[in-house]
Amino acid sequence: MTDPPRLISVKATSRHYHSITLTWEEEEHDTPVTGYIISYRSNTDASMEEVKISGKRSSHTIENLKCGTKYALSLIAMNKVGSSDPSQVLSVSTTGNGKIL
């Protein structure tokens, strides 16, 4: 029987004034991953935003973020059987102090 994918790890590998890059690994699986959903929100936003990306990737940069702001981010992997459990929630800040000069 085939199961949904399982994520091994998710890390924030780069952060800048307006972007954060996530990198991930997953278990080897009989059924290939068909896509991912990255969910994120800033500490000042009530609702989550989602980015859907191709299953052929192992990293993604989320852009157009607010400078000097903390974000909560998580990842789900999908295949034709179903979806993984969400990854652990990462708490990552963009660089800068958020002040406009």
N, CA, C and O atoms as CSV, one atom per row, in Angstrom:
chain,resi,resn,atom,element,x,y,z
A,1,MET,N,N,0.841,-1.195,0.000
A,1,MET,CA,C,0.000,0.000,0.000
A,1,MET,C,C,0.875,1.243,0.000
A,1,MET,O,O,1.938,1.263,0.621
A,2,THR,N,N,0.441,2.245,-0.675
A,2,THR,CA,C,1.196,3.484,-0.784
A,2,THR,C,C,0.618,4.512,0.182
A,2,THR,O,O,-0.593,4.593,0.386
A,3,ASP,N,N,1.519,5.293,0.771
A,3,ASP,CA,C,1.120,6.297,1.759
A,3,ASP,C,C,1.425,7.697,1.261
A,3,ASP,O,O,2.176,7.871,0.301
A,4,PRO,N,N,0.840,8.697,1.914
A,4,PRO,CA,C,1.227,10.081,1.616
A,4,PRO,C,C,2.702,10.296,1.977
A,4,PRO,O,O,3.263,9.527,2.758
A,5,PRO,N,N,3.325,11.320,1.423
A,5,PRO,CA,C,4.742,11.576,1.717
A,5,PRO,C,C,4.957,12.005,3.167
A,5,PRO,O,O,4.033,12.454,3.845
A,6,ARG,N,N,6.206,11.855,3.624
A,6,ARG,CA,C,6.589,12.320,4.963
A,6,ARG,C,C,7.796,13.244,4.839
A,6,ARG,O,O,8.792,12.910,4.198
A,7,LEU,N,N,7.687,14.393,5.457
A,7,LEU,CA,C,8.803,15.339,5.469
A,7,LEU,C,C,9.785,14.945,6.565
A,7,LEU,O,O,9.376,14.539,7.653
A,8,ILE,N,N,11.079,15.064,6.279
A,8,ILE,CA,C,12.103,14.777,7.274
A,8,ILE,C,C,12.497,16.064,8.002
A,8,ILE,O,O,12.552,16.103,9.232
A,9,SER,N,N,12.767,17.103,7.233
A,9,SER,CA,C,13.175,18.360,7.863
A,9,SER,C,C,12.839,19.543,6.973
A,9,SER,O,O,12.796,19.430,5.748
A,10,VAL,N,N,12.605,20.669,7.610
A,10,VAL,CA,C,12.391,21.940,6.928
A,10,VAL,C,C,13.234,22.965,7.658
A,10,VAL,O,O,13.186,23.053,8.885
A,11,LYS,N,N,14.014,23.748,6.908
A,11,LYS,CA,C,14.896,24.750,7.510
A,11,LYS,C,C,14.800,26.059,6.742
A,11,LYS,O,O,14.574,26.069,5.532
A,12,ALA,N,N,14.973,27.155,7.454
A,12,ALA,CA,C,15.143,28.451,6.812
A,12,ALA,C,C,16.643,28.601,6.570
A,12,ALA,O,O,17.420,28.722,7.516
A,13,THR,N,N,17.044,28.594,5.302
A,13,THR,CA,C,18.466,28.604,4.978
A,13,THR,C,C,18.995,29.979,4.591
A,13,THR,O,O,20.207,30.177,4.503
A,14,SER,N,N,18.099,30.924,4.361
A,14,SER,CA,C,18.526,32.270,4.001
A,14,SER,C,C,17.414,33.243,4.351
A,14,SER,O,O,16.233,32.923,4.219
A,15,ARG,N,N,17.789,34.411,4.790
A,15,ARG,CA,C,16.798,35.453,5.051
A,15,ARG,C,C,17.402,36.806,4.704
A,15,ARG,O,O,18.581,37.057,4.953
A,16,HIS,N,N,16.583,37.666,4.132
A,16,HIS,CA,C,17.011,38.992,3.706
A,16,HIS,C,C,15.936,39.999,4.128
A,16,HIS,O,O,14.995,39.643,4.837
A,17,TYR,N,N,16.076,41.244,3.694
A,17,TYR,CA,C,15.128,42.287,4.086
A,17,TYR,C,C,13.682,41.949,3.704
A,17,TYR,O,O,12.756,42.223,4.468
A,18,HIS,N,N,13.492,41.351,2.519
A,18,HIS,CA,C,12.132,41.115,2.030
A,18,HIS,C,C,11.898,39.677,1.578
A,18,HIS,O,O,10.962,39.411,0.824
A,19,SER,N,N,12.754,38.728,2.040
A,19,SER,CA,C,12.565,37.338,1.617
A,19,SER,C,C,13.126,36.354,2.636
A,19,SER,O,O,14.012,36.681,3.426
A,20,ILE,N,N,12.578,35.129,2.594
A,20,ILE,CA,C,13.054,34.010,3.404
A,20,ILE,C,C,13.086,32.792,2.477
A,20,ILE,O,O,12.127,32.541,1.746
A,21,THR,N,N,14.190,32.036,2.508
A,21,THR,CA,C,14.305,30.820,1.713
A,21,THR,C,C,14.185,29.608,2.622
A,21,THR,O,O,14.891,29.493,3.624
A,22,LEU,N,N,13.275,28.701,2.255
A,22,LEU,CA,C,13.115,27.428,2.959
A,22,LEU,C,C,13.731,26.316,2.119
A,22,LEU,O,O,13.650,26.330,0.890
A,23,THR,N,N,14.350,25.348,2.803
A,23,THR,CA,C,14.899,24.150,2.173
A,23,THR,C,C,14.365,22.956,2.946
A,23,THR,O,O,14.217,23.023,4.166
A,24,TRP,N,N,14.070,21.848,2.238
A,24,TRP,CA,C,13.488,20.692,2.920
A,24,TRP,C,C,14.004,19.390,2.341
A,24,TRP,O,O,14.560,19.336,1.244
A,25,GLU,N,N,13.793,18.328,3.136
A,25,GLU,CA,C,14.076,16.955,2.735
A,25,GLU,C,C,12.847,16.118,3.064
A,25,GLU,O,O,12.078,16.448,3.967
A,26,GLU,N,N,12.677,15.038,2.324
A,26,GLU,CA,C,11.570,14.126,2.589
A,26,GLU,C,C,12.087,12.694,2.513
A,26,GLU,O,O,13.156,12.438,1.957
A,27,GLU,N,N,11.319,11.767,3.076
A,27,GLU,CA,C,11.678,10.348,2.992
A,27,GLU,C,C,11.562,9.869,1.552
A,27,GLU,O,O,10.738,10.369,0.785
A,28,GLU,N,N,12.406,8.881,1.186
A,28,GLU,CA,C,12.249,8.220,-0.114
A,28,GLU,C,C,10.876,7.560,-0.122
A,28,GLU,O,O,10.434,7.027,0.895
A,29,HIS,N,N,10.206,7.594,-1.264
A,29,HIS,CA,C,8.829,7.135,-1.302
A,29,HIS,C,C,8.513,6.516,-2.650
A,29,HIS,O,O,9.047,6.940,-3.674
A,30,ASP,N,N,7.631,5.497,-2.654
A,30,ASP,CA,C,7.228,4.841,-3.899
A,30,ASP,C,C,6.447,5.772,-4.823
A,30,ASP,O,O,6.572,5.694,-6.046
A,31,THR,N,N,5.659,6.632,-4.245
A,31,THR,CA,C,4.830,7.551,-5.025
A,31,THR,C,C,5.460,8.933,-4.999
A,31,THR,O,O,5.591,9.518,-3.924
A,32,PRO,N,N,5.854,9.476,-6.146
A,32,PRO,CA,C,6.551,10.765,-6.159
A,32,PRO,C,C,5.694,11.916,-5.620
A,32,PRO,O,O,4.471,11.924,-5.756
A,33,VAL,N,N,6.364,12.866,-5.018
A,33,VAL,CA,C,5.702,14.085,-4.559
A,33,VAL,C,C,5.285,14.878,-5.796
A,33,VAL,O,O,6.060,15.033,-6.740
A,34,THR,N,N,4.064,15.372,-5.775
A,34,THR,CA,C,3.542,16.151,-6.898
A,34,THR,C,C,3.540,17.645,-6.629
A,34,THR,O,O,3.394,18.441,-7.557
A,35,GLY,N,N,3.701,18.037,-5.371
A,35,GLY,CA,C,3.712,19.456,-5.046
A,35,GLY,C,C,3.841,19.702,-3.560
A,35,GLY,O,O,3.809,18.779,-2.746
A,36,TYR,N,N,3.988,20.974,-3.228
A,36,TYR,CA,C,4.131,21.417,-1.846
A,36,TYR,C,C,3.255,22.635,-1.633
A,36,TYR,O,O,2.949,23.372,-2.570
A,37,ILE,N,N,2.858,22.834,-0.388
A,37,ILE,CA,C,2.185,24.068,-0.001
A,37,ILE,C,C,2.959,24.653,1.173
A,37,ILE,O,O,3.107,24.014,2.214
A,38,ILE,N,N,3.452,25.876,0.992
A,38,ILE,CA,C,4.088,26.614,2.085
A,38,ILE,C,C,3.031,27.562,2.637
A,38,ILE,O,O,2.458,28.363,1.898
A,39,SER,N,N,2.778,27.469,3.934
A,39,SER,CA,C,1.850,28.387,4.613
A,39,SER,C,C,2.672,29.319,5.478
A,39,SER,O,O,3.611,28.884,6.145
A,40,TYR,N,N,2.328,30.599,5.474
A,40,TYR,CA,C,3.079,31.555,6.292
A,40,TYR,C,C,2.207,32.749,6.662
A,40,TYR,O,O,1.233,33.076,5.985
A,41,ARG,N,N,2.593,33.378,7.755
A,41,ARG,CA,C,1.956,34.642,8.161
A,41,ARG,C,C,2.930,35.410,9.027
A,41,ARG,O,O,3.780,34.825,9.698
A,42,SER,N,N,2.800,36.710,9.007
A,42,SER,CA,C,3.635,37.545,9.875
A,42,SER,C,C,3.004,37.606,11.258
A,42,SER,O,O,1.845,37.235,11.438
A,43,ASN,N,N,3.766,38.071,12.220
A,43,ASN,CA,C,3.240,38.180,13.584
A,43,ASN,C,C,2.180,39.269,13.706
A,43,ASN,O,O,1.550,39.394,14.757
A,44,THR,N,N,1.969,40.060,12.652
A,44,THR,CA,C,0.943,41.106,12.687
A,44,THR,C,C,-0.285,40.745,11.842
A,44,THR,O,O,-1.272,41.480,11.843
A,45,ASP,N,N,-0.229,39.621,11.124
A,45,ASP,CA,C,-1.353,39.209,10.277
A,45,ASP,C,C,-2.151,38.091,10.939
A,45,ASP,O,O,-1.580,37.201,11.569
A,46,ALA,N,N,-3.462,38.140,10.796
A,46,ALA,CA,C,-4.316,37.113,11.392
A,46,ALA,C,C,-4.452,35.892,10.491
A,46,ALA,O,O,-4.611,34.776,10.987
A,47,SER,N,N,-4.391,36.087,9.171
A,47,SER,CA,C,-4.627,34.966,8.262
A,47,SER,C,C,-3.330,34.480,7.613
A,47,SER,O,O,-2.382,35.240,7.416
A,48,MET,N,N,-3.327,33.183,7.288
A,48,MET,CA,C,-2.186,32.560,6.630
A,48,MET,C,C,-2.240,32.830,5.127
A,48,MET,O,O,-3.318,32.944,4.544
A,49,GLU,N,N,-1.080,32.929,4.522
A,49,GLU,CA,C,-0.954,32.976,3.069
A,49,GLU,C,C,-0.405,31.632,2.631
A,49,GLU,O,O,0.270,30.958,3.409
A,50,GLU,N,N,-0.684,31.229,1.394
A,50,GLU,CA,C,-0.182,29.960,0.884
A,50,GLU,C,C,0.501,30.153,-0.456
A,50,GLU,O,O,0.079,30.964,-1.280
A,51,VAL,N,N,1.574,29.381,-0.655
A,51,VAL,CA,C,2.275,29.329,-1.936
A,51,VAL,C,C,2.309,27.872,-2.357
A,51,VAL,O,O,2.789,27.023,-1.605
A,52,LYS,N,N,1.805,27.564,-3.556
A,52,LYS,CA,C,1.838,26.198,-4.088
A,52,LYS,C,C,2.997,26.110,-5.078
A,52,LYS,O,O,3.157,26.971,-5.943
A,53,ILE,N,N,3.817,25.041,-4.935
A,53,ILE,CA,C,4.970,24.892,-5.809
A,53,ILE,C,C,5.096,23.455,-6.308
A,53,ILE,O,O,4.500,22.535,-5.749
A,54,SER,N,N,5.866,23.284,-7.350
A,54,SER,CA,C,6.071,21.992,-8.003
A,54,SER,C,C,6.760,20.997,-7.092
A,54,SER,O,O,7.549,21.373,-6.225
A,55,GLY,N,N,6.454,19.714,-7.294
A,55,GLY,CA,C,7.069,18.647,-6.523
A,55,GLY,C,C,8.508,18.363,-6.884
A,55,GLY,O,O,9.151,17.550,-6.221
A,56,LYS,N,N,9.030,18.992,-7.895
A,56,LYS,CA,C,10.406,18.775,-8.330
A,56,LYS,C,C,11.399,19.671,-7.601
A,56,LYS,O,O,12.552,19.772,-8.020
A,57,ARG,N,N,10.992,20.305,-6.551
A,57,ARG,CA,C,11.844,21.282,-5.859
A,57,ARG,C,C,12.197,20.802,-4.460
A,57,ARG,O,O,11.508,19.950,-3.899
A,58,SER,N,N,13.263,21.345,-3.901
A,58,SER,CA,C,13.619,21.081,-2.500
A,58,SER,C,C,13.924,22.378,-1.765
A,58,SER,O,O,14.448,22.360,-0.651
A,59,SER,N,N,13.585,23.524,-2.404
A,59,SER,CA,C,13.717,24.821,-1.741
A,59,SER,C,C,12.814,25.822,-2.455
A,59,SER,O,O,12.403,25.622,-3.598
A,60,HIS,N,N,12.524,26.898,-1.743
A,60,HIS,CA,C,11.713,27.964,-2.321
A,60,HIS,C,C,11.961,29.251,-1.537
A,60,HIS,O,O,12.103,29.231,-0.315
A,61,THR,N,N,12.012,30.370,-2.260
A,61,THR,CA,C,12.165,31.682,-1.631
A,61,THR,C,C,10.827,32.404,-1.642
A,61,THR,O,O,10.229,32.614,-2.697
A,62,ILE,N,N,10.368,32.778,-0.463
A,62,ILE,CA,C,9.145,33.571,-0.323
A,62,ILE,C,C,9.574,35.026,-0.361
A,62,ILE,O,O,10.394,35.457,0.450
A,63,GLU,N,N,9.024,35.783,-1.299
A,63,GLU,CA,C,9.441,37.167,-1.506
A,63,GLU,C,C,8.329,38.143,-1.145
A,63,GLU,O,O,7.216,37.740,-0.805
A,64,ASN,N,N,8.647,39.421,-1.223
A,64,ASN,CA,C,7.713,40.512,-0.937
A,64,ASN,C,C,7.242,40.487,0.516
A,64,ASN,O,O,6.085,40.791,0.807
A,65,LEU,N,N,8.149,40.120,1.426
A,65,LEU,CA,C,7.840,40.129,2.850
A,65,LEU,C,C,8.193,41.480,3.446
A,65,LEU,O,O,8.863,42.290,2.805
A,66,LYS,N,N,7.749,41.722,4.658
A,66,LYS,CA,C,8.022,42.983,5.345
A,66,LYS,C,C,9.388,42.918,6.027
A,66,LYS,O,O,9.739,41.915,6.649
A,67,CYS,N,N,10.133,43.978,5.901
A,67,CYS,CA,C,11.460,44.098,6.508
A,67,CYS,C,C,11.360,44.031,8.033
A,67,CYS,O,O,10.465,44.634,8.626
A,68,GLY,N,N,12.287,43.293,8.670
A,68,GLY,CA,C,12.361,43.241,10.126
A,68,GLY,C,C,11.129,42.663,10.794
A,68,GLY,O,O,10.749,43.105,11.878
A,69,THR,N,N,10.496,41.674,10.161
A,69,THR,CA,C,9.246,41.118,10.664
A,69,THR,C,C,9.391,39.620,10.898
A,69,THR,O,O,10.032,38.920,10.115
A,70,LYS,N,N,8.786,39.132,11.990
A,70,LYS,CA,C,8.820,37.706,12.299
A,70,LYS,C,C,7.674,37.009,11.562
A,70,LYS,O,O,6.545,37.498,11.525
A,71,TYR,N,N,8.001,35.849,10.974
A,71,TYR,CA,C,7.024,35.037,10.247
A,71,TYR,C,C,6.961,33.628,10.821
A,71,TYR,O,O,7.972,33.078,11.258
A,72,ALA,N,N,5.764,33.049,10.815
A,72,ALA,CA,C,5.558,31.633,11.134
A,72,ALA,C,C,5.348,30.933,9.801
A,72,ALA,O,O,4.497,31.339,9.010
A,73,LEU,N,N,6.138,29.858,9.545
A,73,LEU,CA,C,6.089,29.161,8.263
A,73,LEU,C,C,6.000,27.660,8.478
A,73,LEU,O,O,6.607,27.129,9.408
A,74,SER,N,N,5.241,26.965,7.619
A,74,SER,CA,C,5.198,25.503,7.647
A,74,SER,C,C,5.024,24.991,6.229
A,74,SER,O,O,4.683,25.748,5.319
A,75,LEU,N,N,5.264,23.687,6.047
A,75,LEU,CA,C,5.270,23.079,4.722
A,75,LEU,C,C,4.483,21.768,4.744
A,75,LEU,O,O,4.555,21.013,5.714
A,76,ILE,N,N,3.736,21.501,3.674
A,76,ILE,CA,C,3.036,20.233,3.469
A,76,ILE,C,C,3.480,19.691,2.110
A,76,ILE,O,O,3.538,20.439,1.134
A,77,ALA,N,N,3.795,18.387,2.042
A,77,ALA,CA,C,4.105,17.719,0.779
A,77,ALA,C,C,2.876,16.937,0.331
A,77,ALA,O,O,2.128,16.420,1.161
A,78,MET,N,N,2.665,16.851,-0.996
A,78,MET,CA,C,1.491,16.141,-1.528
A,78,MET,C,C,1.927,15.146,-2.601
A,78,MET,O,O,2.884,15.385,-3.337
A,79,ASN,N,N,1.206,14.025,-2.676
A,79,ASN,CA,C,1.335,13.110,-3.808
A,79,ASN,C,C,-0.064,12.630,-4.174
A,79,ASN,O,O,-1.049,13.105,-3.609
A,80,LYS,N,N,-0.160,11.688,-5.118
A,80,LYS,CA,C,-1.496,11.277,-5.565
A,80,LYS,C,C,-2.286,10.538,-4.497
A,80,LYS,O,O,-3.495,10.362,-4.643
A,81,VAL,N,N,-1.628,10.098,-3.421
A,81,VAL,CA,C,-2.299,9.392,-2.330
A,81,VAL,C,C,-2.883,10.366,-1.309
A,81,VAL,O,O,-3.944,10.109,-0.741
A,82,GLY,N,N,-2.189,11.487,-1.074
A,82,GLY,CA,C,-2.659,12.450,-0.082
A,82,GLY,C,C,-1.586,13.447,0.289
A,82,GLY,O,O,-0.650,13.687,-0.474
A,83,SER,N,N,-1.731,14.022,1.464
A,83,SER,CA,C,-0.820,15.064,1.947
A,83,SER,C,C,-0.103,14.605,3.208
A,83,SER,O,O,-0.635,13.822,3.994
A,84,SER,N,N,1.114,15.108,3.386
A,84,SER,CA,C,1.860,14.847,4.616
A,84,SER,C,C,1.248,15.636,5.760
A,84,SER,O,O,0.431,16.531,5.544
A,85,ASP,N,N,1.645,15.300,6.968
A,85,ASP,CA,C,1.336,16.171,8.092
A,85,ASP,C,C,2.117,17.460,7.887
A,85,ASP,O,O,3.178,17.438,7.263
A,86,PRO,N,N,1.621,18.582,8.397
A,86,PRO,CA,C,2.401,19.817,8.294
A,86,PRO,C,C,3.738,19.670,9.022
A,86,PRO,O,O,3.838,18.967,10.028
A,87,SER,N,N,4.747,20.336,8.502
A,87,SER,CA,C,6.044,20.357,9.179
A,87,SER,C,C,5.912,21.106,10.493
A,87,SER,O,O,4.883,21.718,10.775
A,88,GLN,N,N,6.966,21.048,11.291
A,88,GLN,CA,C,6.998,21.887,12.475
A,88,GLN,C,C,6.922,23.345,12.009
A,88,GLN,O,O,7.386,23.674,10.918
A,89,VAL,N,N,6.349,24.199,12.821
A,89,VAL,CA,C,6.242,25.619,12.474
A,89,VAL,C,C,7.585,26.280,12.771
A,89,VAL,O,O,8.109,26.194,13.881
A,90,LEU,N,N,8.125,26.941,11.753
A,90,LEU,CA,C,9.365,27.686,11.926
A,90,LEU,C,C,9.020,29.133,12.240
A,90,LEU,O,O,8.081,29.691,11.671
A,91,SER,N,N,9.767,29.730,13.130
A,91,SER,CA,C,9.623,31.144,13.437
A,91,SER,C,C,10.900,31.835,12.968
A,91,SER,O,O,11.973,31.637,13.538
A,92,VAL,N,N,10.767,32.657,11.909
A,92,VAL,CA,C,11.927,33.258,11.259
A,92,VAL,C,C,11.629,34.729,11.001
A,92,VAL,O,O,10.515,35.083,10.617
A,93,SER,N,N,12.621,35.579,11.210
A,93,SER,CA,C,12.468,37.017,10.939
A,93,SER,C,C,13.248,37.418,9.701
A,93,SER,O,O,14.341,36.914,9.445
A,94,THR,N,N,12.672,38.326,8.941
A,94,THR,CA,C,13.429,38.958,7.870
A,94,THR,C,C,14.457,39.887,8.520
A,94,THR,O,O,14.307,40.268,9.681
A,95,THR,N,N,15.486,40.246,7.780
A,95,THR,CA,C,16.514,41.123,8.331
A,95,THR,C,C,16.039,42.572,8.337
A,95,THR,O,O,15.025,42.901,7.722
A,96,GLY,N,N,16.766,43.429,9.027
A,96,GLY,CA,C,16.418,44.842,9.125
A,96,GLY,C,C,15.588,45.103,10.362
A,96,GLY,O,O,15.200,44.186,11.086
A,97,ASN,N,N,15.327,46.378,10.585
A,97,ASN,CA,C,14.572,46.743,11.789
A,97,ASN,C,C,13.142,47.186,11.488
A,97,ASN,O,O,12.395,47.526,12.405
A,98,GLY,N,N,12.760,47.184,10.230
A,98,GLY,CA,C,11.382,47.519,9.873
A,98,GLY,C,C,11.068,48.996,9.867
A,98,GLY,O,O,9.936,49.383,9.577
A,99,LYS,N,N,12.042,49.831,10.181
A,99,LYS,CA,C,11.804,51.279,10.205
A,99,LYS,C,C,12.071,51.888,8.830
A,99,LYS,O,O,13.034,51.531,8.151
A,100,ILE,N,N,11.212,52.798,8.444
A,100,ILE,CA,C,11.398,53.514,7.184
A,100,ILE,C,C,12.125,54.818,7.496
A,100,ILE,O,O,11.695,55.603,8.342
A,101,LEU,N,N,13.223,55.027,6.803
A,101,LEU,CA,C,14.035,56.249,7.043
A,101,LEU,C,C,13.626,57.352,6.129
A,101,LEU,O,O,14.192,58.443,6.186
